[in-house]
């Protein structure tokens, strides 16, 4: 059991940095997805306001 805690202490910084990296990447990906969704909504509304057909490749 004496060998257990030094191993945990040695791995803790790596695991913590990995978790921080994962949370940051997750936040960036979610923000990008939300931004793209908002941009697509604005584009749909503007195209409808101008009387243009829906853009190609959009699912409605």
Backbone as numpy.savetxt, mean C-alpha at the origin, in Angstrom:
# Nx Ny Nz CAx CAy CAz Cx Cy Cz
18.84 -23.69 28.47 18.02 -22.49 28.47 18.88 -21.23 28.47
20.14 -21.36 28.86 21.02 -20.20 28.88 21.35 -19.72 27.47
21.25 -20.59 26.47 21.54 -20.20 25.09 20.34 -19.57 24.39
19.18 -19.64 25.00 17.95 -19.15 24.35 17.90 -17.63 24.29
18.10 -16.96 25.41 17.93 -15.50 25.46 18.97 -14.75 24.62
20.23 -15.13 24.60 21.15 -14.42 23.70 20.74 -14.54 22.23
20.18 -15.67 21.85 19.71 -15.82 20.47 18.53 -14.89 20.20
17.64 -14.77 21.16 16.49 -13.86 21.00 16.99 -12.42 20.91
17.92 -12.03 21.76 18.48 -10.68 21.73 19.21 -10.41 20.42
19.83 -11.41 19.86 20.56 -11.24 18.61 19.60 -11.08 17.42
18.48 -11.76 17.47 17.53 -11.70 16.36 16.54 -10.55 16.47
16.35 -10.00 17.65 15.35 -8.96 17.88 15.54 -7.74 16.97
16.74 -7.17 16.84 16.87 -5.99 15.97 16.48 -6.28 14.51
16.86 -7.43 14.02 16.54 -7.79 12.64 15.03 -7.92 12.46
14.38 -8.57 13.40 12.93 -8.74 13.32 12.23 -7.39 13.43
12.68 -6.53 14.33 12.05 -5.23 14.49 12.23 -4.35 13.25
13.41 -4.36 12.67 13.63 -3.59 11.45 12.77 -4.15 10.32
12.65 -5.45 10.25 11.79 -6.06 9.25 10.34 -5.67 9.42
9.87 -5.63 10.65 8.48 -5.22 10.91 8.25 -3.75 10.55
9.19 -2.90 10.89 9.07 -1.49 10.53 9.03 -1.34 9.02
9.91 -2.03 8.32 9.92 -1.99 6.85 8.59 -2.47 6.29
8.05 -3.55 6.85 6.78 -4.09 6.37 5.64 -3.09 6.57
5.59 -2.44 7.73 4.53 -1.46 7.98 4.65 -0.26 7.04
5.87 0.19 6.78 6.05 1.32 5.87 5.64 0.95 4.45
6.06 -0.20 3.97 5.69 -0.63 2.62 4.18 -0.83 2.50
3.59 -1.41 3.52 2.14 -1.61 3.53 1.41 -0.28 3.44
1.87 0.72 4.19 1.24 2.04 4.16 1.41 2.69 2.79
2.58 2.56 2.19 2.81 3.14 0.87 1.92 2.50 -0.19
1.82 1.19 -0.15 1.00 0.48 -1.15 -0.47 0.84 -0.98
-0.94 0.89 0.25 -2.34 1.27 0.48 -2.61 2.70 0.06
-1.68 3.61 0.33 -1.86 5.00 -0.07 -1.90 5.12 -1.59
-1.03 4.38 -2.28 -1.02 4.41 -3.74 -2.33 3.87 -4.29
-2.82 2.79 -3.71 -4.08 2.21 -4.18 -5.24 3.19 -3.99
-5.27 3.85 -2.84 -6.33 4.81 -2.54 -6.24 6.01 -3.49
-5.02 6.47 -3.74 -4.83 7.61 -4.65 -5.27 7.26 -6.06
-4.93 6.07 -6.52 -5.35 5.66 -7.88 -6.87 5.54 -7.96
-7.49 5.03 -6.92 -8.95 4.91 -6.90 -9.60 6.29 -6.96
-9.08 7.24 -6.19 -9.62 8.60 -6.18 -9.42 9.27 -7.54
-8.25 9.07 -8.13 -7.98 9.66 -9.44 -8.92 9.09 -10.50
-9.17 7.80 -10.47 -10.07 7.17 -11.43 -11.50 7.69 -11.26
-11.91 7.91 -10.02 -13.25 8.43 -9.76 -13.39 9.84 -10.33
-12.39 10.67 -10.10 -12.42 12.03 -10.63 -12.45 12.01 -12.15
-11.64 11.15 -12.74 -11.62 11.06 -14.20 -12.97 10.61 -14.75
-13.60 9.61 -14.10 -14.94 9.17 -14.53 -15.94 10.31 -14.45
-15.91 11.06 -13.35 -16.85 12.16 -13.18 -16.63 13.25 -14.23
-15.38 13.56 -14.53 -15.09 14.60 -15.52 -15.49 14.14 -16.92
-15.24 12.89 -17.24 -15.64 12.38 -18.56 -17.16 12.39 -18.69
-17.87 12.03 -17.62 -19.34 12.05 -17.65 -19.84 13.49 -17.78
-19.20 14.42 -17.09 -19.61 15.82 -17.14 -19.42 16.39 -18.55
-18.36 15.98 -19.23 -18.09 16.47 -20.58 -18.82 15.67 -21.65
-19.52 14.62 -21.26 -20.26 13.80 -22.21 -19.40 12.87 -23.03
-18.23 12.53 -22.51 -17.33 11.61 -23.21 -17.63 10.18 -22.80
-17.29 9.23 -23.67 -17.50 7.82 -23.27 -16.48 7.44 -22.19
-16.77 6.37 -21.45 -15.81 5.91 -20.44 -14.46 5.57 -21.08
-13.41 5.76 -20.32 -12.06 5.49 -20.83 -11.90 4.00 -21.08
-11.05 3.65 -22.05 -10.80 2.24 -22.34 -10.10 1.59 -21.15
-10.44 0.36 -20.90 -9.79 -0.40 -19.83 -10.38 -0.16 -18.45
-11.46 0.57 -18.37 -12.08 0.80 -17.05 -13.24 -0.15 -16.88
-13.37 -0.65 -15.68 -14.48 -1.56 -15.38 -15.60 -0.77 -14.73
-16.73 -0.74 -15.40 -17.88 -0.04 -14.82 -19.06 -0.96 -14.74
